[in-house]
Amino acid sequence: MVDTGTAYGTFGALKIADASRSLRHMFVRDLVLGANIGVYNHERRAAQPVRINIDLSVEDTAIDDQVKDVVDYARVIEGARSIISEGHINLVETLAERIASWCLDDGRVMAARVRIEKLNVCPEAAGVGVEIERFRANG
């Protein structure tokens, strides 16, 4: 279950890694994928590049140098690919929500920050998009 509330304060920064709370930071930086995304007719004709950044706050548990002990970045990347492959999405906000929700389905993930940028929308800008933070609901 995703909590969209203010678990860490109204506008407070998400502290992703925190030794006092036994949290580690797992991230995927600047993943660029083709996505069928957008509300305009020209955006419905072909995939366009989107840049995805994912920051996860993960329970810092003991590890035995085995991938099963951690949230696997390869699996997170495949999750983003899978969501995009499901078909056309109108809004970058929807894509961000779906990725955050998918990440929070792993019980070790306490918080997710997802940034989605469309890269070819405005020639004067490197990208346009949205960033969200979602927290695991208590209980």
N, C-alpha and C positions, 0 to 999 in steps of 0.2 A: 504494500500500500504506500502511496506517495503522499507526503505532507507538503502542501504548497504554502504553508504558513510561515511563521517567523520563529522557527526553532532556535535560531542563533541571533535574533535581534532584527529589528525592522529593516535597517539598511546596513547592518554590520557585514564586514567581509567574512566570507567563508574561510575558516582556517582549516585547510585540507589535511595537512600533516600536523599531528599534535601528540607528542610523547606523553604528556600528562593525561591524555584521554585514550592512549593506545591506538592512535590512528596513523596510517601511512597514506601517502599520496601516490596514486596510480594515474597515469595520464597517457593520452594519445594526442600528439601535436600535429596540426596541419595536414590531416588526412584529406586528400582531394579525391572526390568521387563524382561520377556523372549521375545526376538525379533528374527525374521528371518532376519538376517542381515549379509552381507558379500559377497565378490566376489569370494571366493574360494569354490571349490566343497564341501569340508567337512563342510563349513558354511551354505550350502544350505540344508543340510540333517535334521537339527534340530534347534530349537530355542536355543539361547545362552543368558546368562544374560548380560544386559546392565544397567549401573548406569546412572541415569538422574538427573541433577541439573538444576533448572530453577530459574532465578532471574528476577523479573519484576519491572520496575519503573512505578508506577501507580499514576494517578492524585489523589491528596489528597483532597477528597471532604468530605463534612459534612456527618456523618453517624448517623443513628438513631438506632444503635444496631441491624441492620437487614442485613442478608447476601446479599440481593439485592443491598446494598450500597457499596459493595466491590467486588474486583475480588476474586472469591471463589476458594481456593486452591483445593477443591474436584473436581471442574469443570475442573481446569487445569490438574489435574492428570488424570481425565477421558479423556480429550483431547489427552494426550500423549498415553494413552492406545488405544484409537480409531485409532490414526495414525499408531501405531505399528500393530494393528489388520487388517489393510488394505492389508497386504501381504508383501512379501519379498522386502527388501530394500538393495541395494548394499553397500552404503556408510554411515558411521556415519555422514558425512557432510550433506547428504541428509536428514537424520532423524532430525538433529539439525535444518536445515533450515525449514523443515515442522512444527516442534513444534514452532519455533520462529514466523513463519508466522501465525500459528493458534492463538497464544497468542496475536499478534498485531491486529488480527481481532476485538478484544475487544477495542473499542474506548478510553477506559480509560488507556490502556497500552501505555506508551510512548517509552519504550525501553525493550528489552528482551535479556538476556544473557542465553545461553543454552549450557550445557556441556554434551556430550555423551561419556561414557567410556565402551568399551568391557572389560569384567572382566576375561575371560579365554583364552586370546590370547597368553600371554607370561608368563611362570611360574615365571620369575624373576621380573615381574612388577605387581603391584596391578591392573592396568588397563591401557589401551591405548585408545586414542580417540581424540576428538576435542572440542574446545569451540568457540562459535561465539557470537557476539553482533550485534543486529539489532535494528534500530530506526524507529519510525513512521515517514513517509515522511511528510514534511510540505505541507500544502495546501490540 
